[in-house]
Amino acid sequence: MWVGLLGPLRLVVDGEPVEVPGTRRRAVLALLAASAGRTVSIDRILDAVWPDEVPDSGRRALHSHVSRLRGHLGSAADSLLRDPDALP
């Protein structure tokens, strides 16, 4: 898996470019890619995706975006880990 962050956001999985639709989903991917190897809190992602005010449905929407990102990642989906110790 390769994520290009400089210029237009690009995702390549198994040598094939993968389209990641949606501004918010792309923002989640960019933040996670820029933080590779480090745990990123849910609150930090929410603040990055909704900088003005997180809507009541923000957490549910974030979980949906992450789930769909796993689908985009295909064989690389296992690289997106959840830290159970970091959950509220």
N, C-alpha and C positions, 0 to 999 in steps of 0.2 A: 504494500500500500504506500502511496505517495500523495501528500497533500501540498499543493503549491499555494503559498500565502501572499507572495509578492505579486502584484498585478491582480488579474482576475483569479478568484478562488478556483482551484482545480483539484479534482480527486481522480487518482488513477489506482485501480485495483487489478491485480494480475495482468498488468501491462495494458489494460483497457481503460479509456476515460469513462468516468461515471458522472452523469448529470445529477446534481443535487439541487432540487427545486426549492424555492422559498427563501426569502431573506432571513427569516429567523432560524430555519434549519441550517442554512449556510453559516450564520453567525455562531451557532452552537459548534459546528464542525471546526470553524476557524479557531475559536477559543480553545477547544480541546486539543487541536493539533498544535497550537502555539504553546500549550501547557503539557506537551508529551512527557510522559514519565512521572507526572505529578498529579496528585489528587486535586480536583477542582470541585469546590463546594457547590451544592445546588443553589445557594443564595448568590454566589458569584456569577453563576451562569444566568440566573434569573435577572440580575442587575444588568448584565451585559446585553441580554436579549431585549429587555424592557427597561431602558435607562430612566425613563420618566416616572413610570409607576407600573408595578407588576399587577396585572389584572387578577381577579379572584381565581380565574381558571389557569393562571400561569403555571403552577406546578403540574397540573394535568397535561397542559399543552407541552411543557418541557418533556415530560415522560413520553409523550407521543412523538415528539421530534427525535428523541434519542432512539426510540424503537424503530422509527423509519430510517434513521441513520444507520442502524445496524443492518437493515435490509440493503441499503446502498453499499455498505462495506463488503457484503457478500462473504467471501472466504476470510476476510480480514476482520470480521465482526468481533472475534474473540479479543482483539486488541483494545476494544472499548470495554473497560472493566468497571464494575461498581464496587465501591468500598463500603461494606456493611457497617464498619465502625464509624464511618463519616455521616451516616444517616441520622436525622434528628429523632 
